[in-house]
């Protein structure tokens, strides 16, 4: 009876009509569990008397894993054609890496386990993005990616609201067990996601997979032409610089909001949730906009808005009242939500436009890698500055890389919308 019910549920979930809901569930719970974990770790370090740099290193650890392993998992999925298997295996690894936090304490353990979690969690974004992009096709890619990112934003929103409430009600062991359960739910959902990949004519050996992954991660000069299409390489550089600014500032929010602005854990969660919560609306909006007006305008506007975010966040310390500081923080997080949504939908559609058919997961993974470089360097930069200057000053200095990124996009990216409908892709960025 139980087996029959399970089979019927699996069959219903695998139908084309149910697939968007399954993808949304997998995405929301994957990103929700990740943000629950990251914010809780930073908060516990700050409340335990750890330095700003130690709290920022939670972000660095996460993006270090993302930087190196997102392209690996993306390439493995492309080479083997087993996208669903990669999603399930990496999801199980991420879930298991959360459980030791129920027993261990201290900044060192927190940072190390966050890095281990990232090694496996890095498999989800590039592979799922490739699945979603394939399902949307050229005509509906922007809308499909907008839907995926809205589900992602719902997960982030739930995670931030949840952590703000749960920090006051659950002891750390119970909270981390709950996070592992949410992560497991994501893994179960990916098991019925339609893979969407082309299986090779012959099953590759382990040695062949390793060789192909190495070739893709370290391509020879003659195998890098696709990175020059329409300035694609400069998009990756701009995303890295933008994330130096934004993620450097974000890494200190679990200590900045309660410590510098005086917000409680609950209101910290509310403010942090504004960013992903607003994204759930902005992603759908910009998904339609990019299919109509193009990719480059959205990328440029999004990165420019990201450069303003650290400045507005720093200004939250200026009002004399707690209410004033709260509302400036609200404005900063709504701004970054709109900016991130514009940049992300435009960038994903841009990559999907120029990606060769069998390299889409790889190039989506390189996008995560570029973001991860910023996530590694930004928290160290801003967190290190905060050891010597006020946090608001560190935030303002941290805005500089995003300004440079805005100029790169404005000058060096070439629009791709409609390129496959008759307008040529161009080589740019030698």
ZANUBA-117197 format. One line per field, with one value per residue (C-alpha): x, y, z; chain; residue in three letters; residue number from 1. Coordinates in nm, 4 decimals, padded with zeros to 6 digits. Layout:
% ZANUBA-117197
u (X, ...)
v (Y, ...)
w (Z, ...)
cadena (A, ...)
residuo (ALA, ...)
num (NUM, ...)
***
This chain:
% ZANUBA-117197
u (00.0000, 00.2737, 00.4794, 00.1793, 00.1009, 00.4629, 00.4680, 00.1476, 00.2835, 00.6106, 00.4216, 00.2030, 00.5037, 00.6873, 00.4109, 00.4867, 00.2124, 00.3581, 00.7217, 00.7182, 00.5812, 00.8419, 01.1198, 00.9802, 00.9680, 01.3220, 01.4561, 01.2749, 01.3774, 01.7386, 01.7969, 01.5807, 01.7876, 02.1108, 02.0119, 01.8803, 02.2174, 02.4317, 02.2433, 02.2263, 02.6004, 02.6886, 02.4466, 02.5829, 02.9413, 02.8472, 02.6490, 02.9344, 03.1784, 03.3452, 03.4991, 03.3364, 03.5942, 03.5041, 03.1354, 03.2215, 03.4224, 03.0971, 03.0222, 03.3769, 03.3618, 03.0358, 03.1475, 03.4860, 03.3037, 03.0724, 03.3610, 03.5485, 03.2708, 02.9843, 03.1649, 03.2709, 02.9154, 02.7912, 03.0523, 02.9806, 02.6109, 02.6887, 02.9382, 02.7280, 02.3847, 02.2746, 02.1453, 01.8956, 02.1535, 02.3896, 02.1102, 02.0221, 02.3803, 02.4868, 02.1643, 02.2336, 02.5893, 02.4666, 02.2102, 02.4633, 02.7091, 02.4565, 02.4026, 02.7397, 02.6413, 02.3935, 02.6946, 02.9839, 03.0426, 03.2925, 03.3704, 03.6235, 03.3732, 03.1035, 03.3221, 03.4603, 03.1206, 02.9801, 03.2574, 03.1790, 02.8110, 02.8992, 03.0972, 02.7740, 02.5221, 02.7232, 02.5758, 02.2235, 02.2350, 02.4174, 02.2403, 01.8920, 01.9456, 02.0337, 01.7184, 01.5011, 01.6676, 01.6142, 01.2489, 01.1913, 01.3534, 01.4683, 01.1299, 01.0407, 01.3824, 01.3471, 01.0073, 01.1251, 01.4322, 01.2201, 00.9924, 01.2899, 01.4408, 01.1079, 01.0975, 01.4552, 01.3534, 01.0613, 01.3102, 01.5382, 01.2427, 01.1176, 01.4700, 01.5316, 01.1923, 01.2281, 01.5730, 01.4647, 01.1853, 01.3571, 01.6737, 01.4660, 01.2775, 01.5101, 01.8427, 02.1207, 02.1060, 01.7318, 01.7666, 02.0370, 01.8378, 01.5453, 01.7738, 01.8909, 01.5271, 01.4475, 01.7571, 01.6448, 01.3048, 01.4790, 01.6762, 01.3605, 01.1979, 01.4937, 01.4533, 01.1435, 01.2708, 01.2843, 01.6534, 01.6298, 01.9812, 02.1031, 02.2522, 02.5752, 02.5706, 02.8168, 02.8393, 03.1649, 03.4187, 03.5256, 03.8620, 03.6854, 03.4606, 03.7597, 03.9481, 03.6539, 03.5934, 03.9618, 03.9473, 03.6404, 03.7738, 04.1124, 04.0363, 04.3159, 04.3436, 04.1817, 03.8880, 03.7888, 03.6141, 03.2705, 03.3870, 03.4428, 03.0952, 02.9352, 03.1741, 03.0700, 03.4015, 03.3473, 03.0069, 03.1773, 03.4355, 03.1591, 02.9610, 03.2697, 03.3369, 02.9730, 02.9732, 03.2880, 03.0798, 02.7429, 02.8473, 03.1159, 02.8446, 02.5908, 02.8369, 02.8247, 02.4468, 02.3923, 02.6138, 02.5461, 02.1675, 02.1550, 02.4891, 02.5002, 02.1299, 01.9958, 01.7437, 01.6216, 01.6712, 01.3086, 01.3345, 01.6734, 01.5003, 01.2258, 01.4742, 01.6843, 01.3697, 01.2781, 01.5505, 01.4425, 01.0758, 01.0819, 01.2803, 00.9862, 00.7982, 01.0892, 01.2132, 00.8822, 00.8681, 01.2210, 01.1812, 00.9206, 01.1151, 01.4331, 01.2423, 01.1151, 01.3929, 01.7055, 01.9659, 02.2317, 02.0092, 01.8936, 02.2466, 02.3811, 02.0957, 02.1189, 02.4898, 02.4554, 02.1862, 02.4129, 02.6797, 02.4304, 02.3307, 02.6400, 02.6070, 02.2396, 02.3115, 02.5888, 02.3492, 02.1212, 02.3383, 02.2636, 01.9052, 01.8868, 01.5898, 01.5604, 01.2561, 01.4552, 01.7425, 01.4966, 01.3366, 01.6686, 01.7672, 01.4353, 01.5097, 01.8554, 01.7191, 01.4384, 01.6996, 01.9252, 01.6266, 01.5365, 01.9017, 01.9796, 01.6665, 01.7418, 02.1048, 02.0363, 01.7565, 01.9493, 02.2743, 02.1129, 01.9305, 02.2535, 02.4427, 02.1602, 02.1670, 02.5380, 02.5945, 02.6760, 02.4118, 02.6254, 02.8011, 02.5054, 02.5463, 02.9183, 02.8613, 02.5879, 02.8391, 03.1041, 02.8550, 02.8293, 03.2087, 03.2405, 02.9926, 03.1830, 03.5097, 03.3353, 03.1898, 03.5365, 03.7103, 03.4305, 03.3746, 03.7490, 03.7808, 03.4815, 03.5149, 03.8853, 03.8202, 03.5582, 03.8305, 03.9893, 03.7135, 03.3400, 03.1231, 02.9491, 03.2847, 03.3794, 03.0497, 03.1077, 03.4591, 03.3175, 03.0961, 03.3946, 03.4242, 03.0567, 03.1115, 03.3941, 03.1673, 02.8985, 03.1457, 03.2697, 02.9174, 02.8230, 03.1288, 03.2125, 02.8887, 02.7099, 02.3351, 02.2310, 01.8504, 01.7422, 02.0925, 01.9740, 01.6827, 01.9036, 02.1373, 02.4915, 02.6713, 02.9968, 03.3352, 03.4264, 03.6743, 04.0168)
v (00.0000, 00.2462, 00.1524, 00.1960, 00.5378, 00.6433, 00.5329, 00.7261, 01.0409, 01.0107, 00.9604, 01.2643, 01.4804, 01.3787, 01.4921, 01.8025, 02.0025, 01.9320, 01.9953, 02.3743, 02.3139, 02.0464, 02.2765, 02.5592, 02.3349, 02.2062, 02.5569, 02.7260, 02.4633, 02.4432, 02.8163, 02.8477, 02.5932, 02.7562, 03.1042, 02.9714, 02.8129, 03.1088, 03.3775, 03.1641, 03.0968, 03.4659, 03.5642, 03.3042, 03.4177, 03.7820, 03.7036, 03.4877, 03.7781, 03.6866, 03.9571, 04.1089, 03.9304, 03.5920, 03.6519, 03.7628, 03.4442, 03.2451, 03.4069, 03.3559, 02.9849, 02.9442, 03.1218, 02.9499, 02.6193, 02.7678, 02.9150, 02.5905, 02.3312, 02.4933, 02.4531, 02.1008, 01.9842, 02.1707, 02.0047, 01.6599, 01.7068, 01.8083, 01.5292, 01.2472, 01.3843, 01.2870, 01.6177, 01.4638, 01.2278, 01.5190, 01.7164, 01.4272, 01.3336, 01.6885, 01.7485, 01.4499, 01.5700, 01.9182, 01.7706, 01.5472, 01.8339, 02.0330, 01.7656, 01.8006, 02.1577, 02.0073, 01.8897, 02.1280, 02.4881, 02.7648, 02.9940, 02.7496, 02.4625, 02.6919, 02.8233, 02.4789, 02.3091, 02.6008, 02.5423, 02.1685, 02.2435, 02.4749, 02.2029, 02.0089, 02.2943, 02.4297, 02.1531, 02.2895, 02.6325, 02.5522, 02.2220, 02.3428, 02.6601, 02.4490, 02.2395, 02.5506, 02.7243, 02.4161, 02.3962, 02.7619, 02.7514, 03.0641, 03.2334, 03.1766, 03.1581, 03.4900, 03.3980, 03.0503, 03.1916, 03.4587, 03.1865, 02.9887, 03.2947, 03.3858, 03.0418, 03.0960, 03.4309, 03.2690, 03.0278, 03.3116, 03.5060, 03.2111, 03.1411, 03.4969, 03.5336, 03.1893, 03.2463, 03.5761, 03.3982, 03.0668, 03.2143, 03.3202, 02.9926, 02.7043, 02.6041, 02.5707, 02.1856, 02.1870, 02.4678, 02.2863, 01.9612, 02.1583, 02.3093, 01.9596, 01.8474, 02.1363, 02.0518, 01.6880, 01.7974, 01.9782, 01.6651, 01.4530, 01.7021, 01.6948, 01.3179, 01.3701, 01.6663, 01.5854, 01.5976, 01.7810, 01.6781, 01.4829, 01.1475, 01.0626, 00.7802, 00.5883, 00.6011, 00.7853, 00.6278, 00.7960, 00.8844, 01.0430, 01.2470, 01.3711, 01.4564, 01.6491, 01.8366, 01.9368, 02.0492, 02.2613, 02.4194, 02.4919, 02.5294, 02.5666, 02.9028, 02.7638, 02.6327, 02.9688, 03.1244, 03.0907, 03.3086, 03.5999, 03.5951, 03.9368, 04.0176, 03.7196, 03.7130, 04.0747, 03.9833, 03.7312, 03.9910, 04.2432, 03.9896, 03.9135, 04.2827, 04.3508, 04.0687, 04.1988, 04.5028, 04.3487, 04.0264, 04.2044, 04.4254, 04.1420, 03.9278, 04.1750, 04.2206, 03.9571, 04.1731, 04.5190, 04.5154, 04.4159, 04.5688, 04.9027, 04.9682, 04.8096, 04.5752, 04.2642, 03.9193, 03.9233, 04.2632, 04.1655, 03.8724, 04.0981, 04.3416, 04.0620, 03.9001, 04.2172, 04.1507, 03.8003, 03.8733, 04.1669, 03.9588, 03.7194, 04.0074, 04.1764, 03.8512, 03.7897, 04.1512, 04.1603, 03.8167, 03.9699, 04.2926, 04.1196, 03.9241, 04.2576, 04.5160, 04.3030, 04.1697, 04.4415, 04.7235, 04.5054, 04.3906, 04.7470, 04.8892, 04.6043, 04.6466, 05.0251, 04.9799, 04.7337, 05.0060, 05.2296, 04.9610, 04.9829, 05.3620, 05.3503, 05.0738, 05.2856, 05.5813, 05.3768, 05.4794, 05.8508, 05.8856, 05.9610, 05.7319, 05.3534, 05.3970, 05.6137, 05.3653, 05.0832, 05.2576, 05.3479, 04.9808, 04.8864, 05.1189, 04.9652, 04.6118, 04.6949, 04.8654, 04.5603, 04.3356, 04.5308, 04.5620, 04.1943, 04.0862, 04.3076, 04.1985, 03.8278, 03.7819, 03.9814, 03.7921, 03.4469, 03.5216, 03.6643, 03.3436, 03.1275, 03.3228, 03.2693, 02.9243, 02.6368, 02.3622, 02.1201, 02.3825, 02.5552, 02.3955, 02.4746, 02.8423, 02.8705, 02.7185, 02.9728, 03.2466, 03.1013, 03.0851, 03.4511, 03.5447, 03.3203, 03.5049, 03.8179, 03.6220, 03.5051, 03.8425, 04.0796, 03.9590, 03.9565, 04.3102, 04.4643, 04.2527, 04.3325, 04.7059, 04.6905, 04.5881, 04.9329, 05.1747, 05.2069, 04.9587, 05.2385, 05.3587, 05.0031, 04.9746, 05.2982, 05.1895, 04.8528, 05.0165, 05.0973, 04.7558, 04.7702, 05.1125, 04.9644, 04.6716, 04.9113, 05.0808, 04.7448, 04.6317, 04.9628, 04.9644, 04.6008, 04.3974, 04.3544, 04.2889, 03.9264, 03.9375, 03.8169, 03.6980, 03.3482, 03.4836, 03.6313, 03.8809, 03.7463, 03.6794, 03.8712, 03.7972, 04.0570, 04.0674, 03.9563)
w (00.0000, 00.0993, -00.2053, -00.4362, -00.2873, -00.3228, -00.6866, -00.7613, -00.5983, -00.7878, -01.1130, -01.0523, -00.9651, -01.2820, -01.5202, -01.7319, -01.5602, -01.2147, -01.3045, -01.2437, -00.8936, -00.8236, -00.9444, -00.7313, -00.4212, -00.4764, -00.5333, -00.2455, 00.0096, -00.1139, -00.0885, 00.2218, 00.4132, 00.2962, 00.4118, 00.7424, 00.8030, 00.6967, 00.8892, 01.2039, 01.1961, 01.1533, 01.4301, 01.6743, 01.6084, 01.6707, 01.9845, 02.1114, 02.0990, 01.7702, 01.5522, 01.2443, 01.0316, 01.1850, 01.1091, 00.7542, 00.6980, 00.7078, 00.3713, 00.2462, 00.3326, 00.1459, -00.1675, -00.1632, -00.2062, -00.4683, -00.6647, -00.7107, -00.7224, -00.9154, -01.2506, -01.1524, -01.0920, -01.3982, -01.6175, -01.4698, -01.5473, -01.9067, -01.9720, -01.8272, -01.9151, -01.5621, -01.4333, -01.1932, -01.0437, -00.9817, -00.8138, -00.5835, -00.4926, -00.4136, -00.2197, 00.0040, 00.0631, 00.1603, 00.4010, 00.5768, 00.6189, 00.8264, 01.0930, 01.2768, 01.3673, 01.6138, 01.8170, 01.7453, 01.8564, 01.7861, 01.4922, 01.3444, 01.3285, 01.1940, 00.9126, 00.8225, 00.8030, 00.6050, 00.3503, 00.3366, 00.2879, -00.0002, -00.1789, -00.2265, -00.2407, -00.5361, -00.7497, -00.7387, -00.9117, -01.2373, -01.3007, -01.2105, -01.4121, -01.7148, -01.6643, -01.6365, -01.9325, -02.1518, -02.0517, -02.1413, -02.4840, -02.6625, -02.6787, -02.3128, -02.1484, -01.9680, -01.8227, -01.7201, -01.5474, -01.3839, -01.2417, -01.1091, -00.9473, -00.7920, -00.6297, -00.5157, -00.3681, -00.1839, -00.0264, 00.0795, 00.2200, 00.4219, 00.5430, 00.6617, 00.8266, 00.9773, 01.1207, 01.2770, 01.4601, 01.5329, 01.6853, 01.9841, 02.0245, 01.9367, 02.0845, 01.8238, 01.8032, 01.7293, 01.4765, 01.2792, 01.2751, 01.1325, 00.8663, 00.7682, 00.7351, 00.4986, 00.2946, 00.2722, 00.1430, -00.1429, -00.2252, -00.2366, -00.4725, -00.7142, -00.7445, -00.9622, -01.1652, -01.5369, -01.6270, -01.9562, -02.0606, -02.3641, -02.2629, -02.4501, -02.7037, -02.4827, -02.1046, -02.0238, -01.7884, -01.4655, -01.6247, -01.9229, -01.6948, -01.4936, -01.8119, -01.9559, -01.6313, -01.6232, -01.9869, -01.9228, -01.6060, -01.7635, -02.1350, -02.3851, -02.5656, -02.8781, -02.6707, -02.5229, -02.8214, -02.6619, -02.3710, -02.6102, -02.7617, -02.7127, -02.4293, -02.2146, -02.0274, -01.9202, -01.7834, -01.5550, -01.4461, -01.3717, -01.1693, -00.9608, -00.8914, -00.8110, -00.5578, -00.3906, -00.2992, -00.2222, -00.0524, 00.1447, 00.2936, 00.3274, 00.5217, 00.8105, 00.8214, 01.0966, 01.3205, 01.1673, 01.1997, 01.5679, 01.6699, 01.4843, 01.4240, 01.7433, 01.5776, 01.7581, 01.6022, 01.4851, 01.3116, 01.1713, 01.0040, 00.8702, 00.7149, 00.5663, 00.4238, 00.2329, -00.0226, -00.1335, -00.0689, -00.3080, -00.5567, -00.5925, -00.7572, -00.9352, -01.0933, -01.2682, -01.3825, -01.5209, -01.6784, -01.9078, -01.9540, -02.0711, -02.3374, -02.4668, -02.4309, -02.4150, -02.1738, -02.1477, -02.0127, -01.7247, -01.6395, -01.6420, -01.4343, -01.1851, -01.1234, -01.0954, -00.8312, -00.6507, -00.6281, -00.4446, -00.1942, 00.0334, 00.0466, 00.1467, 00.3996, 00.5522, 00.5771, 00.8036, 01.0999, 01.0450, 01.1783, 01.5489, 01.6137, 01.5888, 01.3620, 01.1219, 01.1105, 01.0438, 00.7459, 00.5839, 00.6168, 00.4549, 00.1616, 00.1189, 00.1010, -00.1415, -00.3610, -00.3659, -00.4382, -00.7520, -00.8569, -00.8089, -00.9943, -01.2919, -01.3089, -01.2574, -01.5101, -01.7698, -01.7073, -01.7135, -02.0380, -02.1844, -02.1001, -02.2330, -02.5615, -02.6281, -02.4714, -02.7098, -02.6693, -02.4648, -02.2530, -02.0905, -01.7465, -01.7618, -01.8396, -01.5770, -01.3359, -01.4368, -01.3524, -01.0026, -00.9928, -01.0908, -00.8191, -00.5799, -00.6400, -00.5166, -00.2280, -00.1241, -00.1535, -00.0508, 00.3082, 00.3734, 00.2338, 00.4129, 00.7279, 00.7475, 00.7041, 00.9794, 01.2245, 01.1827, 01.0734, 01.1505, 00.9658, 00.7733, 00.6380, 00.5394, 00.3509, 00.1585, 00.0539, -00.0452, -00.3104, -00.5356, -00.7121, -00.8140, -00.9718, -01.1818, -01.2764, -01.3995, -01.6339, -01.7699, -01.8577, -02.0170, -02.2439, -02.3224, -02.3338, -02.6686, -02.6691, -02.7443, -02.7646, -03.1071, -03.1975, -03.2808, -03.4791, -03.7474, -03.5838, -03.5501, -03.2269, -03.2222, -03.0726, -02.8126, -02.5279, -02.6625)
cadena (A, A, A, A, A, A, A, A, A, A, A, A, A, A, A, A, A, A, A, A, A, A, A, A, A, A, A, A, A, A, A, A, A, A, A, A, A, A, A, A, A, A, A, A, A, A, A, A, A, A, A, A, A, A, A, A, A, A, A, A, A, A, A, A, A, A, A, A, A, A, A, A, A, A, A, A, A, A, A, A, A, A, A, A, A, A, A, A, A, A, A, A, A, A, A, A, A, A, A, A, A, A, A, A, A, A, A, A, A, A, A, A, A, A, A, A, A, A, A, A, A, A, A, A, A, A, A, A, A, A, A, A, A, A, A, A, A, A, A, A, A, A, A, A, A, A, A, A, A, A, A, A, A, A, A, A, A, A, A, A, A, A, A, A, A, A, A, A, A, A, A, A, A, A, A, A, A, A, A, A, A, A, A, A, A, A, A, A, A, A, A, A, A, A, A, A, A, A, A, A, A, A, A, A, A, A, A, A, A, A, A, A, A, A, A, A, A, A, A, A, A, A, A, A, A, A, A, A, A, A, A, A, A, A, A, A, A, A, A, A, A, A, A, A, A, A, A, A, A, A, A, A, A, A, A, A, A, A, A, A, A, A, A, A, A, A, A, A, A, A, A, A, A, A, A, A, A, A, A, A, A, A, A, A, A, A, A, A, A, A, A, A, A, A, A, A, A, A, A, A, A, A, A, A, A, A, A, A, A, A, A, A, A, A, A, A, A, A, A, A, A, A, A, A, A, A, A, A, A, A, A, A, A, A, A, A, A, A, A, A, A, A, A, A, A, A, A, A, A, A, A, A, A, A, A, A, A, A, A, A, A, A, A, A, A, A, A, A, A, A, A, A, A, A, A, A, A, A, A, A, A, A, A, A, A, A, A, A, A, A, A, A, A, A, A, A, A, A, A, A, A, A, A, A, A, A, A, A, A, A, A, A, A, A, A, A, A, A, A, A, A, A, A, A, A, A, A, A, A, A)
residuo (UNK, UNK, UNK, UNK, UNK, UNK, UNK, UNK, UNK, UNK, UNK, UNK, UNK, UNK, UNK, UNK, UNK, UNK, UNK, UNK, UNK, UNK, UNK, UNK, UNK, UNK, UNK, UNK, UNK, UNK, UNK, UNK, UNK, UNK, UNK, UNK, UNK, UNK, UNK, UNK, UNK, UNK, UNK, UNK, UNK, UNK, UNK, UNK, UNK, UNK, UNK, UNK, UNK, UNK, UNK, UNK, UNK, UNK, UNK, UNK, UNK, UNK, UNK, UNK, UNK, UNK, UNK, UNK, UNK, UNK, UNK, UNK, UNK, UNK, UNK, UNK, UNK, UNK, UNK, UNK, UNK, UNK, UNK, UNK, UNK, UNK, UNK, UNK, UNK, UNK, UNK, UNK, UNK, UNK, UNK, UNK, UNK, UNK, UNK, UNK, UNK, UNK, UNK, UNK, UNK, UNK, UNK, UNK, UNK, UNK, UNK, UNK, UNK, UNK, UNK, UNK, UNK, UNK, UNK, UNK, UNK, UNK, UNK, UNK, UNK, UNK, UNK, UNK, UNK, UNK, UNK, UNK, UNK, UNK, UNK, UNK, UNK, UNK, UNK, UNK, UNK, UNK, UNK, UNK, UNK, UNK, UNK, UNK, UNK, UNK, UNK, UNK, UNK, UNK, UNK, UNK, UNK, UNK, UNK, UNK, UNK, UNK, UNK, UNK, UNK, UNK, UNK, UNK, UNK, UNK, UNK, UNK, UNK, UNK, UNK, UNK, UNK, UNK, UNK, UNK, UNK, UNK, UNK, UNK, UNK, UNK, UNK, UNK, UNK, UNK, UNK, UNK, UNK, UNK, UNK, UNK, UNK, UNK, UNK, UNK, UNK, UNK, UNK, UNK, UNK, UNK, UNK, UNK, UNK, UNK, UNK, UNK, UNK, UNK, UNK, UNK, UNK, UNK, UNK, UNK, UNK, UNK, UNK, UNK, UNK, UNK, UNK, UNK, UNK, UNK, UNK, UNK, UNK, UNK, UNK, UNK, UNK, UNK, UNK, UNK, UNK, UNK, UNK, UNK, UNK, UNK, UNK, UNK, UNK, UNK, UNK, UNK, UNK, UNK, UNK, UNK, UNK, UNK, UNK, UNK, UNK, UNK, UNK, UNK, UNK, UNK, UNK, UNK, UNK, UNK, UNK, UNK, UNK, UNK, UNK, UNK, UNK, UNK, UNK, UNK, UNK, UNK, UNK, UNK, UNK, UNK, UNK, UNK, UNK, UNK, UNK, UNK, UNK, UNK, UNK, UNK, UNK, UNK, UNK, UNK, UNK, UNK, UNK, UNK, UNK, UNK, UNK, UNK, UNK, UNK, UNK, UNK, UNK, UNK, UNK, UNK, UNK, UNK, UNK, UNK, UNK, UNK, UNK, UNK, UNK, UNK, UNK, UNK, UNK, UNK, UNK, UNK, UNK, UNK, UNK, UNK, UNK, UNK, UNK, UNK, UNK, UNK, UNK, UNK, UNK, UNK, UNK, UNK, UNK, UNK, UNK, UNK, UNK, UNK, UNK, UNK, UNK, UNK, UNK, UNK, UNK, UNK, UNK, UNK, UNK, UNK, UNK, UNK, UNK, UNK, UNK, UNK, UNK, UNK, UNK, UNK, UNK, UNK, UNK, UNK, UNK, UNK, UNK, UNK, UNK, UNK, UNK, UNK, UNK, UNK, UNK, UNK, UNK, UNK, UNK, UNK, UNK, UNK, UNK, UNK, UNK, UNK, UNK, UNK, UNK, UNK, UNK, UNK, UNK, UNK, UNK, UNK, UNK, UNK, UNK, UNK, UNK, UNK, UNK, UNK, UNK, UNK, UNK, UNK, UNK, UNK, UNK, UNK, UNK, UNK)
num (1, 2, 3, 4, 5, 6, 7, 8, 9, 10, 11, 12, 13, 14, 15, 16, 17, 18, 19, 20, 21, 22, 23, 24, 25, 26, 27, 28, 29, 30, 31, 32, 33, 34, 35, 36, 37, 38, 39, 40, 41, 42, 43, 44, 45, 46, 47, 48, 49, 50, 51, 52, 53, 54, 55, 56, 57, 58, 59, 60, 61, 62, 63, 64, 65, 66, 67, 68, 69, 70, 71, 72, 73, 74, 75, 76, 77, 78, 79, 80, 81, 82, 83, 84, 85, 86, 87, 88, 89, 90, 91, 92, 93, 94, 95, 96, 97, 98, 99, 100, 101, 102, 103, 104, 105, 106, 107, 108, 109, 110, 111, 112, 113, 114, 115, 116, 117, 118, 119, 120, 121, 122, 123, 124, 125, 126, 127, 128, 129, 130, 131, 132, 133, 134, 135, 136, 137, 138, 139, 140, 141, 142, 143, 144, 145, 146, 147, 148, 149, 150, 151, 152, 153, 154, 155, 156, 157, 158, 159, 160, 161, 162, 163, 164, 165, 166, 167, 168, 169, 170, 171, 172, 173, 174, 175, 176, 177, 178, 179, 180, 181, 182, 183, 184, 185, 186, 187, 188, 189, 190, 191, 192, 193, 194, 195, 196, 197, 198, 199, 200, 201, 202, 203, 204, 205, 206, 207, 208, 209, 210, 211, 212, 213, 214, 215, 216, 217, 218, 219, 220, 221, 222, 223, 224, 225, 226, 227, 228, 229, 230, 231, 232, 233, 234, 235, 236, 237, 238, 239, 240, 241, 242, 243, 244, 245, 246, 247, 248, 249, 250, 251, 252, 253, 254, 255, 256, 257, 258, 259, 260, 261, 262, 263, 264, 265, 266, 267, 268, 269, 270, 271, 272, 273, 274, 275, 276, 277, 278, 279, 280, 281, 282, 283, 284, 285, 286, 287, 288, 289, 290, 291, 292, 293, 294, 295, 296, 297, 298, 299, 300, 301, 302, 303, 304, 305, 306, 307, 308, 309, 310, 311, 312, 313, 314, 315, 316, 317, 318, 319, 320, 321, 322, 323, 324, 325, 326, 327, 328, 329, 330, 331, 332, 333, 334, 335, 336, 337, 338, 339, 340, 341, 342, 343, 344, 345, 346, 347, 348, 349, 350, 351, 352, 353, 354, 355, 356, 357, 358, 359, 360, 361, 362, 363, 364, 365, 366, 367, 368, 369, 370, 371, 372, 373, 374, 375, 376, 377, 378, 379, 380, 381, 382, 383, 384, 385, 386, 387, 388, 389, 390, 391, 392, 393, 394, 395, 396, 397, 398, 399, 400, 401, 402, 403, 404, 405, 406, 407, 408, 409, 410, 411, 412, 413, 414, 415, 416, 417, 418, 419, 420, 421, 422, 423, 424, 425, 426, 427, 428, 429, 430)
***
